[in-house]
Amino acid sequence: MSGDARVRLVAGCVLQYPGDHFHDELPRLRAALAGAPAEPAALLGAFLDEAERQTPIELCSQYTSTFDTRNRRCLYLTWWVDGDTRRRGLSLVRLKRIYRDFGLEFAGEELPDFLPVALEFAAREEEAGTRLLQEHRAGLELLRLALTESGSPYARVLEAVCATLPGPSPETKAEAKALASSGPPQELVGAGSALEPFGPGLDVPADLPLGAPADLPWPTTAPALSAASAASAASERMPA
């Protein structure tokens, strides 16, 4: 497993609702960052240090007050592109089909555009996952900027995620919004991309080889998976 994949898995874990046992898993989360690139590992380590100083109640309260749509701090990727429109439903179907194309059957109660789910996919299938995150780069960067503006420690987590993607992060909201109109860098949308055929609202070709579906093991198999079980599962899959 690459260093960027480790960053994505740990970030996906801490971007879930923390629950009562988050603190018990801090040693596993820190250990999982071994071998990760220095900059994103330091950012995630700083977040874990701050989280450790809070009580479970404080951490859960901080999470629920941080992530919402009213303040444009939303963890659902298609919301940044489609808002609460009918088109978003088509985008969600597309995401499920992308996961299935790689033999992963989405099995959770969360929506498939929930950022921790996308980060798990991007860790397991790094090339295609990077393309998927790049496709939603504008939303990721706008979320990062909104968290930074509000002084949230979760800004470090988004900085770490964006550091696993090609190119520098935009410094302003205007620059981030420009990413949405320009699209991902040209080299990421070449012929043969696994994401290329599935434009929002388009049907998957009937003859597309989907392979044998397999449930996503983390964080989407259990309807109410906690951060503790997510970190445990991630640790088990990581090489010694």
N, C-alpha and C positions, 0 to 999 in steps of 0.2 A: 504494500500500500504506500502510495507516494505521500510526501509531506503535505501537499495541497489537499489530498483526500482526508488526511487526519484533521486538518484545519476545518474542513467542511463538516465532518462528522461531529466534532466537538461543538462547533458553532450551531449546528442543527439541534444538538442536545440542549444547549443553554437557551435557545430561542423558543423552546417549548415552555409551557406553564411549569414553574419549578416544583410545586407540590411540597409535601412534608419531608421528603427524604433527599432532597437535592444536596444538602450539606454532607450527607453520608457518602456521596459519590464524588466529592471534590478530589480525593486522591486519585481515583481512576481517571477523571477528566484531565488532571495535570499529567499523569503518566502517559495518557494517550497523545499528548502533544510532543512527546519525545520523537525527534526526527522531523518535526515540522519546521518550515522556514522560520528564521529568527524573528522577523518583524511581526507576522501574524500570530506567532506563538506568544510573543511578549504582550500583544494586545489582548489575547484571550486570557493569558495568565493574570494580567492586571484586572480584567473583569472578574475572574474567579476569586482573586484576593479581596476585591470589594464585596462580592457576594458572600464570602465567608464571614465578613464582619456584620452581616445583617441576620436577624432572626428569620425563620421560615415565614412567619406572618408578614414581616416587612418586605421580604423578597417577593412574595406572592402579590402583595398590594402594589409594589412598584411595577411588577409585570403588567397587571391589569390596568393600571393608570397610564402606562406607557404606550401600549399598542392598541390603537383604535383607528377608525377612519375619519373621525371628526377633526383630529389634529394632524391628519395625513401621516400617520405612523402605522401603516397597515402591513401585516405579514403575509398578505395574500397577493401573489405576484400579478395575477390578471386584473386585480382591482385597479392597479396603476395604469393599465392600458385601456380597459373596458369599462371601469366603474361598475355601477350596479345596473347594467343594461343587459338586454337579451343576448348580445354578442358574447358576453362573458360565459354564458352557459356553453356555447360552442367552443370557446377556448379551453374550458375545463374538460370537455369531452376529448379534445385534441391531446391534452396532457395525459389523460388516462391511456390513450392509444399509443402515445410515445413510450410510456412505461411498458406497456404490453409488448411493443415491438422488440424490447430488450428482454423479454421473458419475465417481466415483473408485473404481477397483478396487484393493482391498488386495492388494499383491503381495509383501510382505516375509515373512521367516521369523519376525520378532517377532510377538507377539500384538497384535491390533488395539487393545487397551486400554493398550498401552505408552505412557506419558505423552508422549514425543517425537512419536509418531504422532498422538495427539489434539491436540497443540499445532500440528502442521502443518495439520491439518484446521481448527482454530480460527483459524489465520492466513489460510487460503485462503477459508473460508466464515465470516466473522466473526460474523454473527448466530446462525446455527445452531451454530457452534463454541462461542460463549459459552454458549449454552443447555446444550450437552453438558458443558462444564467446570463450569457451575453445578450440573448434576445430580450431579456428582462433587465438589462443593465440600467436603463434609465430609472426604473422603479427602485432598484436596489440602491442606486446612488441618491435618489431623492429621499428614500427612507434614511439612509446614512446621514444626509445633511439635516433632515428634520430631527433626528435623534441628537446630533451634535448641537444643533441650535437650542434644543431643550435642556442640554446638559446631562443627558441620560448616559449612564455607564454602558448601556447597550450599543452606543455608538461605536465602541471599540470592537464589538462583535461584528458589526457590519463592515467596519474598516478591514477586519481580518478576512472576511469573506471576499470583499472586493479586491484585496491584495492577491487572491488566487486567480484573478482574471487578467487577461492581457491588457496592457496599456495603463496609463495613469488614471486616477479618479478625477472627475471634474471638481472644480473648486466652488462653483456656484450653482444655484438651482437652474439658472438659464442654460448653463453648459450641460447640466444633466438632462434637461428637457430636450436639448438639441440632439442627444443620443437617440431619443425616441423617433425623431424624424429622419435621422441619417441611417439608423439601423446599426447592426453589429459590424465590426470591421470586415472588409471584403474577404479577407483570407479565411474567415470563419463560416462563410456561406457558399463554399465551393460545391461543385457537383458531387453527388454521392453522400451529402450530409444526411444523417438519419432524421434530422428535423425538417429538412427542406420540403418534403411533399405535403406537410400537414398545415397548410394555411388555415387560419380560423374560419370555421364554417364549411370546410371542404371535407368530403367523405374520404376515408382511407380506402385505397384501391382494394378490391375484393381479393386479388391474387397476392397481396403483400404477405410474405412469410413472417409470421409472428413468433414462431418458436413456442416452447413449452412455458406457459405462464408459471410464475413462482411468486408467492406473497412477498412483498417488501418486508424484511425482518425488523426494520427499525427506521422510523418510529411508528409504522403504520399498521402492524398486525393486530395489536390489542386496541380495543375501542377507546380505552382511557389510559394509555401507556404513560407511566411517570418518567421523569428525568432519570430516576435511579435505574429502572430497568433498561432504559435506552442506553445509558452509559455502560451498563454491564454488557449488553449485547454488542455494543461497539467495541469494547475492550476484548471480548472473546474473539472477534473477527480479526483483530490486529495481530500481526506477527510479533513474535517475541524479539 
